[in-house]
Amino acid sequence: MKENDRVNAVITIDALKALIEARVSGARVEIVPNDSPSAQTSLLLEAGTATQVTAFLRDDPALRLDYASNVTGVDWLDRVEKTKVKVKKSVDGVEKEVEETVETRKAGYLETVYHLYSMELKHGPVIIRLRTRHRGEGASLPSLTPIWRSCEFQEREVFDLYGIRFVGHPDMRRLLMWDEFRGHPMRKDYREPDDYEYEPTPHDDVLEKSRKHIG
């Protein structure tokens, strides 16, 4: 077992998943592995039960995950997944089993990742994820600011840069960009405009940028 798969000395990420599903009515949790050097396995929560699950993580005496240290956004573009399947085909009049590649289109989504610690019991991190249904306008997730006050500014930053609207947030407005700014600059398909209406760019710079997509 990897050290990062432990919540503390007595509970593993698998046991935490089972505990949540047993203690929170209707909750379904998915374990998301991480093959990067950090090897930080995370728990994917359903948006519909996220508030109840996170309140349980905060209040349960054995967990006391009372501090959300970090909230980040991720943009997952539409993608094509390729899988190999075996099918029977007639080859030169003889039926044979051949391998073919099947392509499946997967819709993109936006994601918010929270790192949780227990200041009281001195353990963590527990990493949880929430995913939107799509990555278009109106993509939303429940705010976890009512659970952890430390999420307030960080969810505003995610809203500003990725466009996820957090339902139930006490002050859902931009944090880094100005109010009239259009778009969300951390989106993978974001393209910077040639000029900003509310922040004029020097004329020569505008011309140089616009030449890249003229014609």
Helices and strands as residue ranges (DSSP letters): G 3-5, H 13-23, E 29-32, E 42-45, G 47-49, H 50-59, E 67-76, E 79-91, E 94-106, E 109-118, E 123-131, E 140-142, H 151-162, E 165-167, H 203-210, G 211-213
